[in-house]
């Protein structure tokens, strides 16, 4: 992930701050250590969205497991490259949901509903548009 952009933005949910981090990992196989250090530990992220995981169905769901966080919620691509995923702190109440509106095929999207103890919530959408698809 050296030279990659990582974004962190606090979000208030019922007077609680929720830190969401985005990272383009360009392949978990080679960047898992940097991902854990930079995206999760440094920012103390509540939710982490990653794109370009380069994972497919041959990689077990337990491949990436960070202590105190969920297993990855993944949307793998059947072709080379791509793929998106979320993980979140075990203390965050998250439900994976379908996007509330139709999504173009060329986009890779995962949608989460995050709720607090008062059942108030916010939708978190992770979206990636592969560069070659932008030209179509």
N, C-alpha and C positions, 0 to 999 in steps of 0.2 A: 503494500500500500504506500510505499515511499512515493512522495510526489502526488498522491491521490488527494482529492478533496474530501474532507469530513465535515459535515454540518451538524450543529447542535442548536436546538431551539427550545427554550422552556415554554411550557404551556400550562396555564392554570386551570385546574379541574376541581371545582368546589373548594377553593382556597388551598389546593395542593398543587405543587409544581410538578409537571410531568416533563422529563427531558427526553426528547426524541433525537436520535442521531441517524444520519444517512451516510453510507460509505459505499463507494464503488471498489469492491475487493479484487476485481480482476483475477478471480480464481482462489477459492478457499484452500486448495491443495498447497499452494505456495505462500499464502498470506494469512494463515490462521493466527499465527502468533502476533503479527502486527495488528490484525483486526481486534484481537482480544485486548491488547495493550492500548491502542489508540482510540478505538471506537467505544469500547465498553469501560475499561478501567479509568482512563483519563477523564472521560466526561460523566462517569457514574450514570450512564444512560438507563432510563426506565424502559425504553423501547428502542431497538436498533433495527433499521431497515438496511438491507444490503442488496446490491445489484451485481450482475455479472459474477454469480457464484460459480459458474462452470460445473455445477453438480447435475447429475442425472439419476435415473431410477436405479442405477447400479451402486450408488452410494447410499449406505444405510442412514436412516433418520437420525441415528445417534452419533453420526460422524463428527458433528460440531456440537459440543455440549460445554457450556460455561457454567461454573458453579454459581448458584443463585438465580439462574435464568432458565427459561423454558427451552425445550428442544426447538430447533428451527421450524418455523412454519414456512414451508418451501413451495415454490412453484417452479419446477425444473423445466428446462427446455429439452426436447428430444433431439435437437440438432446441436452441433458444436457451439460452445460459448453460452452467453446469456444466463438466464435464471435469476430469480429474485427470492428473498427470504426475509422474515422477521424473527427476532427473538425478543423476549421481554422478561423483566424481573418477575420472580415468582410471586412477589407481593402485589403486582398489578393485575387487576381483574380485566381479562381480555377474552373476547369471543371473536373468532374468525367468521366473517359474514360475506355475503355476496355484495358486489358493488350495487349501490342504489339506482344506478342508471346504466344503460347499455354501454359496453366498452368496445372500442374498435379492436379488431383482431391483432393489429400490429403492436399493440401495447401489452406489456407484461404488468399485471396489477394484482396486488393483494390488499384486502380491506379488513381492518380490525375495528371492533367496537370496544372502547375502553370505558368502563363505568366505575363510579366511586361508590362509597357505602350508602349514599342516598339514591342510588340507581340513576343518577344523572350521568350522561355520557357524551362522548365525542367519537366521531369516526376518524380513523387514521388510515390514510390510503398511501400505499407505497406504489409508485409507478416508474417504469423504465421503458424508454423507447430506444430500441437498438439503432445505432447510427445508420446502418444500411437501410433500415426501414423508413428513415426520415426522408430518403431520396425518392421513395415510391410515390 
